[in-house]
Amino acid sequence: MSLNSSQFKAYIAGFLDGDGSIYVRAKLNSSYKYGYQVAPTVAFFQSSSCESFPTLCKKIGYGRLRLRKDGIYEFTISKQDEIIDFITKVSPYIELKQQQAKLILEILKLKKEVQNEQDFKQLLNRIDTFRDLNYSKKRKRRM
């Protein structure tokens, strides 16, 4: 099974809805043109007692798996082209995180089109939309 199978795409979408996360962070980083690094991520979390999780992640075909010190597997997809491919393939099956899926695709498109500081401010405003969708109370507006 792979991301070309409808059955697998539906399964992974359900997993994402339950034990996954879709988000974009704008991290302060003075080495970037506008002072922020835009870091999109699709992540899945599972207890290390689930021995089949690494095999499942491998079937996706990209991403990075790590075992955290707290005994939780964290599988992340952070390359933009891979996120676009992944979300495009599974979004027809996503139920709970459909808004986040659409928003991350919109943000990645906007990011490619940034030509000036005003464009970048608009991008940051769209990124801040995740605050409400993902229940984050700690996020602060920038610029």
C-alpha positions in Angstrom: 0.0 0.0 0.0 1.2 3.6 -0.7 -0.2 7.1 -1.1 -1.5 6.0 -4.5 -4.0 3.6 -2.9 -7.4 5.2 -2.0 -7.7 2.9 1.0 -4.3 4.0 2.4 -5.0 7.7 1.7 -8.3 7.3 3.7 -6.5 5.5 6.5 -3.7 8.1 6.8 -6.3 11.0 6.6 -8.1 9.4 9.6 -4.8 9.1 11.4 -4.0 12.7 10.7 -7.5 13.8 12.0 -7.0 11.9 15.2 -3.3 11.8 16.1 -1.8 14.3 13.7 -1.3 18.0 13.3 -1.0 20.5 10.4 0.7 23.8 11.2 3.0 26.6 10.1 5.2 28.5 12.4 7.0 31.8 11.7 10.2 31.6 13.8 12.3 34.6 14.4 15.5 34.2 12.5 17.6 37.2 11.5 19.4 35.3 8.8 16.2 35.3 6.7 15.3 38.2 4.4 12.3 39.4 6.5 13.5 38.2 9.9 11.4 35.1 10.1 11.7 31.5 8.9 8.4 30.1 7.7 8.3 26.4 8.8 5.3 24.3 7.6 4.8 20.9 9.2 2.5 17.9 9.0 3.1 15.7 12.0 1.9 12.4 13.4 2.4 11.2 17.0 2.2 7.6 18.3 3.4 5.7 21.4 6.6 3.8 20.9 4.7 0.7 22.0 3.0 0.7 18.6 5.6 -1.4 16.8 4.0 -1.0 13.4 4.1 2.8 13.3 7.6 3.0 11.7 6.5 0.7 8.9 3.4 2.8 8.4 5.5 6.0 8.1 7.8 4.3 5.6 4.9 3.6 3.4 4.1 7.3 3.1 7.4 7.6 1.1 8.9 10.7 2.7 9.1 12.5 6.0 11.3 11.9 9.1 10.6 9.6 12.0 12.2 10.1 15.4 11.7 8.6 18.9 11.4 11.3 21.5 12.8 11.0 25.0 9.2 10.7 26.3 8.6 7.5 24.4 6.5 9.0 21.7 7.2 8.6 18.0 7.0 11.8 16.0 6.8 11.6 12.3 7.1 14.9 10.4 6.8 16.0 6.8 8.4 19.4 6.5 9.6 19.8 3.0 7.2 22.1 1.1 6.9 20.0 -2.0 6.3 16.9 0.0 3.6 18.7 2.2 1.8 19.8 -1.0 1.9 16.3 -2.5 0.8 14.7 0.8 -2.1 17.1 1.5 -3.3 17.1 -2.1 -3.5 13.3 -2.0 -5.2 12.9 1.4 -7.3 16.0 1.6 -10.4 14.4 0.0 -10.5 12.0 3.0 -9.7 14.5 5.8 -12.7 15.3 8.0 -11.7 17.2 11.1 -8.6 19.1 9.8 -9.9 20.1 6.4 -9.5 23.9 7.1 -5.9 23.4 8.2 -5.2 21.4 5.0 -6.6 24.1 2.8 -4.8 26.8 4.7 -1.4 25.2 4.6 -1.7 24.8 0.8 -2.7 28.5 0.5 0.2 29.6 2.7 2.7 27.6 0.7 1.4 29.1 -2.5 1.6 32.6 -0.9 5.1 32.0 0.3 6.3 31.2 -3.2 4.8 34.5 -4.4 6.3 36.8 -1.8 8.1 39.7 -3.5 8.2 42.4 -0.8 7.7 43.1 2.8 4.0 43.8 2.3 3.5 40.4 0.7 5.4 38.9 3.6 3.2 40.6 6.2 0.1 39.2 4.4 1.8 35.7 4.6 2.3 36.2 8.4 -1.3 37.2 8.8 -2.4 33.9 7.1 0.0 32.0 9.3 -1.6 33.6 12.4 -4.9 32.0 11.3 -3.6 28.7 12.5 -3.7 30.1 16.0 -7.5 29.9 16.0 -7.7 26.6 14.1 -5.2 24.8 16.3 -6.3 26.2 19.6 -3.0 27.9 20.3 -3.3 30.6 23.0 0.4 31.5 23.2 0.9 32.8 19.6 1.5 36.5 19.2 1.1 38.7 16.2 4.3 39.9 14.6 5.4 43.0 12.6 
